[in-house]
Amino acid sequence: MEMIDPAAQEYADLFSSEADGLLEEIDAFTLEQNLDYQMLSGHLQGKVLEMISMMIRPEKILEIGTFMGYSALCLVKGLAEGGKLHTIEGNENNAKKAQIFFDRSIYRDQIILHTGNALTIIPALNETWDLVFIDAHKPEYIDYFNLVFPHLRKNGFILADNIFFHGQALDEKATGKNAKGIRAFNDFIRQRKDIEKVILTIRDGLYLIRKI
């Protein structure tokens, strides 16, 4: 399902600040080399992630799901001086490619890439997070949330990507493990009273969640 009018998408791209050269290179590389190109955050969402990070000025960011490193390189721009971004990627090949791009960035010393299962890596990090971006295995979104939420500071933020899941999660009778996982996560977030939340209708849906 096409969630955003292509004309509106094109207009938004045109009237938004351009991505930097390294991000454009990652975009082009992924389009040419990776069949999962649609997993890339891309220009508009990347710029939103950058803007949110700039507004928060976090000291510690956790990203669950690195892919090619595009979103990490957007989020890292808002780090406070001396801050760190930890990013976790389960696919070893993707992690190796992302690290190559990270090494070429001016933010390379602020990005720590972990390769492996996020469900085992997160508990071992022992950090207090200011900003968390969830964009990994969809059936595990609730598990990711439950692992990071106790370590999220008060007024800290969680961003969860793909909460429409190509429109499939809008159906109460969603089928497929990914759509069901996202639907369950959305219902889980909706019912919680210890957070403020809003859905941003950009790209495939982005949940913006604040701990109160």
C-alpha positions as CSV (number, residue, x, y, z in Angstrom):
1,M,0.0,0.0,0.0
2,E,1.3,3.5,-1.0
3,M,0.9,5.4,2.3
4,I,2.1,8.8,1.1
5,D,1.1,10.6,-2.1
6,P,4.2,10.4,-4.4
7,A,3.6,14.0,-5.4
8,A,3.6,15.1,-1.8
9,Q,6.8,13.0,-1.2
10,E,8.5,14.6,-4.1
11,Y,7.5,18.1,-3.0
12,A,8.7,17.5,0.6
13,D,12.0,16.2,-0.8
14,L,12.4,19.3,-2.9
15,F,11.7,21.8,-0.1
16,S,13.8,20.0,2.6
17,S,17.5,20.6,3.3
18,E,19.7,18.3,1.2
19,A,21.4,15.3,2.7
20,D,25.2,15.5,3.1
21,G,27.5,13.8,0.6
22,L,28.2,10.7,2.7
23,L,24.4,10.1,3.2
24,E,23.8,10.5,-0.5
25,E,26.5,7.9,-1.2
26,I,25.0,5.5,1.2
27,D,21.6,6.0,-0.4
28,A,23.0,5.4,-3.9
29,F,25.1,2.4,-2.8
30,T,22.1,0.7,-1.1
31,L,19.9,1.3,-4.1
32,E,22.4,-0.3,-6.4
33,Q,23.7,-3.1,-4.2
34,N,21.0,-4.1,-1.7
35,L,17.6,-5.7,-2.5
36,D,16.3,-4.4,0.9
37,Y,16.7,-0.7,-0.2
38,Q,13.3,0.1,1.3
39,M,14.7,-0.5,4.7
40,L,16.9,2.6,4.4
41,S,15.5,5.6,6.4
42,G,16.2,7.8,3.4
43,H,16.3,11.6,2.9
44,L,13.1,12.8,4.6
45,Q,13.0,10.5,7.5
46,G,16.7,10.9,8.0
47,K,16.3,14.7,8.2
48,V,13.5,14.2,10.8
49,L,15.7,12.0,12.9
50,E,18.5,14.6,12.6
51,M,16.2,17.4,13.6
52,I,14.8,15.5,16.6
53,S,18.3,14.6,17.8
54,M,19.3,18.3,17.4
55,M,16.4,19.4,19.5
56,I,17.1,16.9,22.3
57,R,20.9,17.2,22.3
58,P,21.2,13.7,23.8
59,E,24.4,12.4,25.5
60,K,23.6,8.7,24.9
61,I,21.7,7.4,21.9
62,L,20.8,3.7,21.3
63,E,19.8,2.5,17.8
64,I,18.4,-1.0,17.4
65,G,18.9,-1.9,13.7
66,T,21.8,-0.3,11.9
67,F,21.4,-1.6,8.4
68,M,23.7,0.6,6.2
69,G,24.3,3.2,8.9
70,Y,22.2,6.0,7.3
71,S,19.9,6.6,10.3
72,A,22.8,6.5,12.8
73,L,24.7,9.1,10.8
74,C,21.6,11.3,11.0
75,L,21.0,10.8,14.7
76,V,24.6,11.3,15.7
77,K,24.6,14.9,14.4
78,G,22.6,16.0,17.5
79,L,24.8,14.4,20.1
80,A,25.9,16.7,22.9
81,E,29.7,17.3,23.2
82,G,31.3,14.0,24.3
83,G,28.2,12.0,23.6
84,K,28.1,8.5,22.2
85,L,25.7,6.6,19.9
86,H,25.5,2.8,20.2
87,T,24.0,1.0,17.3
88,I,23.2,-2.7,17.0
89,E,23.0,-4.8,13.8
90,G,22.2,-8.5,13.6
91,N,23.4,-9.0,10.1
92,E,27.2,-9.3,10.0
93,N,27.5,-8.2,6.3
94,N,25.4,-5.1,6.9
95,A,27.4,-4.3,10.0
96,K,30.7,-4.5,8.1
97,K,29.4,-2.2,5.4
98,A,28.0,0.3,7.9
99,Q,31.3,0.4,9.7
100,I,33.1,1.4,6.5
101,F,30.8,4.3,6.2
102,F,31.1,5.2,9.9
103,D,34.9,5.2,9.6
104,R,34.7,7.8,6.9
105,S,32.5,10.1,9.0
106,I,33.6,13.0,11.1
107,Y,31.5,11.4,13.9
108,R,33.4,8.0,13.7
109,D,34.8,8.4,17.3
110,Q,31.2,8.8,18.7
111,I,29.7,5.8,17.1
112,I,30.0,2.3,18.7
113,L,28.7,-0.5,16.5
114,H,27.7,-3.8,18.1
115,T,27.1,-6.9,15.9
116,G,24.7,-9.6,17.1
117,N,21.4,-10.2,18.8
118,A,20.0,-7.0,20.3
119,L,18.0,-8.9,22.9
120,T,21.3,-10.1,24.5
121,I,23.4,-7.0,23.7
122,I,21.1,-4.3,25.2
123,P,21.2,-5.7,28.8
124,A,25.0,-5.7,28.7
125,L,25.4,-2.1,27.7
126,N,24.6,-0.6,31.2
127,E,23.8,2.9,30.0
128,T,21.1,5.5,30.7
129,W,19.6,6.5,27.3
130,D,18.4,9.9,26.3
131,L,17.1,8.8,22.8
132,V,16.4,5.3,21.4
133,F,15.6,4.5,17.8
134,I,13.9,1.1,17.2
135,D,14.1,-0.2,13.7
136,A,14.9,-3.9,13.8
137,H,13.0,-7.3,13.9
138,K,9.3,-6.3,14.0
139,P,8.0,-9.1,16.2
140,E,10.5,-8.1,18.9
141,Y,9.5,-4.4,19.2
142,I,7.8,-5.0,22.5
143,D,10.8,-6.8,23.8
144,Y,13.1,-4.0,22.8
145,F,10.9,-1.5,24.4
146,N,10.8,-3.4,27.7
147,L,14.5,-3.8,27.7
148,V,15.3,-0.1,27.2
149,F,12.5,1.7,29.0
150,P,13.8,1.1,32.5
151,H,17.1,2.7,31.4
152,L,15.5,5.6,29.6
153,R,15.8,8.9,31.5
154,K,12.7,10.8,32.5
155,N,11.6,12.9,29.5
156,G,13.8,10.7,27.3
157,F,12.5,9.7,23.9
158,I,11.9,6.4,22.0
159,L,11.4,6.5,18.2
160,A,9.9,3.4,16.6
161,D,9.9,3.0,12.9
162,N,7.6,1.2,10.4
163,I,4.6,1.3,12.7
164,F,2.3,1.2,9.7
165,F,4.2,-1.7,8.1
166,H,3.3,-0.8,4.6
167,G,-0.3,-0.3,5.6
168,Q,-0.7,-3.8,6.9
169,A,-0.7,-2.9,10.5
170,L,-3.8,-0.7,10.1
171,D,-5.9,-3.8,9.6
172,E,-7.1,-5.3,12.9
173,K,-6.9,-8.7,11.3
174,A,-3.3,-8.2,10.1
175,T,-1.6,-11.3,8.8
176,G,2.1,-12.1,8.7
177,K,4.5,-12.1,11.7
178,N,5.9,-8.6,11.0
179,A,2.5,-6.9,10.6
180,K,1.2,-8.7,13.6
181,G,4.2,-7.7,15.6
182,I,3.8,-4.1,14.7
183,R,0.1,-4.2,15.4
184,A,0.8,-5.7,18.8
185,F,3.4,-3.1,19.6
186,N,1.1,-0.2,18.6
187,D,-1.7,-1.6,20.8
188,F,0.9,-2.0,23.6
189,I,2.0,1.6,23.3
190,R,-1.5,3.0,23.0
191,Q,-2.5,1.4,26.4
192,R,0.5,2.7,28.4
193,K,-0.1,5.6,30.9
194,D,3.5,6.2,31.7
195,I,4.4,7.8,28.4
196,E,3.3,10.5,26.0
197,K,3.1,9.4,22.4
198,V,2.3,10.7,18.9
199,I,2.4,9.0,15.5
200,L,4.2,10.9,12.8
201,T,2.7,10.1,9.4
202,I,6.0,10.2,7.6
203,R,7.2,7.4,5.3
204,D,6.1,4.1,6.9
205,G,5.0,5.7,10.2
206,L,7.2,6.8,13.1
207,Y,6.1,6.6,16.7
208,L,7.5,9.4,18.9
209,I,7.3,8.4,22.6
210,R,8.3,10.4,25.7
211,K,8.8,8.9,29.1
212,I,7.0,10.9,31.8
